Amino acid sequence: MDDGPDARLRRREHRIDEQLRDPAELGELTKLPGEGAPLVDDDPNAGERWAARHVAKNANFRPEFVELRHEIADRRDRLVRRLRAHRLWLEDRAALVRDLPAERILDAARATTEFDSRVESELRGAMGEINALVARHNLKVPLALQIPALSLEHLRGRT
């Protein structure tokens, strides 16, 4: 029995034809998008994977690591915006404290420090969640595509 690449491909095509025969006879494959159109080989280097790529592309399928990368970027952007807003608030608060009468400065400074600590804790928690997503992402991709873990110092450098 010839078991070369052509024979394997013919057997695979035969199995696919058998699997599609019943739904086609029942009319389950009619009026689907692209019905009757030829499959376009958009990547000549894909080899035998071109059909799977075509189906995945037309189904708007994205691998989990791509979804994770988008979620990480979105969360990172929100965190940076939150950090920027907090910095502006601290600057405004410092100006306010400078203009306060002496008897109110200590209370205002203490309240500012307490709020700053709460925000810092919130930012660290959000950063921990992002880094958990980064770790999950990095388990699914080769080293060249990995994302470095996030640090608050790195974020402060971006704002």
N, C-alpha and C positions, 0 to 999 in steps of 0.2 A: 504494500500500500504506500503510495507516494504521500509523504507528510511534509512536503516543502511549503513555503509561504503561500504559493498560489492555491494549493490544495486546502490549506487551513482557511484561507479567505473564502473559497467556494463553499466549504462546509458552514462557515459562519454566516454567509449570505443566505444559504439554504435554511438555516435555523431561524434567521430573522424573517425570511419570507413566510415560513410556517407560522411564526408567532403573529404576524400581521394579517394572515389570511382570514381568520375568524372575525376579528373586528371589522375588516374591510367588507366581508360578506354581509355583516349585520348593519352596515352603513354608519358605523361609529367613527369612521375616518373621513367622512365627507364634510365639506364646508369648513375645513380647518384652515387657518392662515397659511398661505403658501402652497395650498393643495395643487398638485400637478406641476409645480415649478421645480426645476432641477436644483439639487443641492449644490451650492457654490463652494468650491474649494478655495477658501480665502487665505489659507496658509499652506503653501506647497511643501513645507518642511514638516508638517504635522504627521505625515505618514498615515498609518492606519487609524490615528486618533482624530482625523479631520471630521468625521461624521459626528463623533461625540462633542467636539468643539462647536460644531455648527448647531447642534440641538441645544447645547447649554447656552450658547450665545443668543439664540432666538427665544429661549425661555427666560431671558434676563437673569440667568443664574450667575451668581458671584460667589466665589469660594469664601469660606468663613473668614480667612485671614484678611480678605479685602474688606469685608463688613467690619471686622475688628479695627482695621486701620482707619476707616471712616469714623467709627465711634470714638476711637482714641483722639483723633484730630478734633472732632466736635467738642469733646469734653475738655481737652487741653485748651482750646480757644475760649470756652466758657470760663475756665479757671483763670486764664490770663486776663480776661475782661473783669472778672471779680477782683483780682489782685490790683489791677489798675484803678478800679473804682475805690477800693479800700485805701490805696495810696493817696488819691485825691481827697478822700474824706479825712485822712490823717493830716494832710497839709492844711485843709480848711479848719480842722480842729485845733491845730497848732496856732494858727492865726487868731482863732477865737480865744484860746487860752492866754495868748499874749495881751489881749485887750481886756481881760477880766480884772476886776479889782483883786487885790492881793488876798483877801479873805476867801475868795472862791477858787483860786488857782489850784490848790491842793486837791479839792474835791473833783474838779473838772479833769485834772491830770490823772487821778486815780480811776475815774470812770472811763477815760480814754484808754488807759492801759488795760483795764479789764475787758473792754470791748475788743481791743486789738488782740488780746490773748484768745478770746472766743473765735474771732475771725481766723487767726493763725491756726487754731485747732481744726476749724472747718476746712481750711485750705489743705492742711496735712491729711485729713480724712479723704477728701476728694482726690488728692494726689495718690494716696494709697490705692483707691479704687482704680484709678487710671493705670497705675503700675501693675495691678493685678491683670488688667486687660492686656497691657504690654507683654507681660510674662506669658499669657495664654497665646497671644499673637506670635511671639518669638518661638514657641514650641512648634508652630505649624509652618514656619518658613525657613529657608536656608540662612546661614549666617549673614550673607551679603544683604538680605532684606530685613534684618532684625532692627527693631527700634530701641534706642537706648532708654533706660529707665529715667523717669522724671525726678528732678530734685527742686526744692523750693528756691535754692540759690540759682539754678538754671532758669527757672521761671522769672525770678526777679531781674535777671539779666535781659530777658526778653521784653520787659515792660518799660 
